[in-house]
């Protein structure tokens, strides 16, 4: 799912 990927990337961005 694209939305899942975006959500995952958002978490990664927040982590960095």
Buried (B, 14 or more C-beta within 10 A) or exposed (E): EEEEEEEEEEEEEEEE
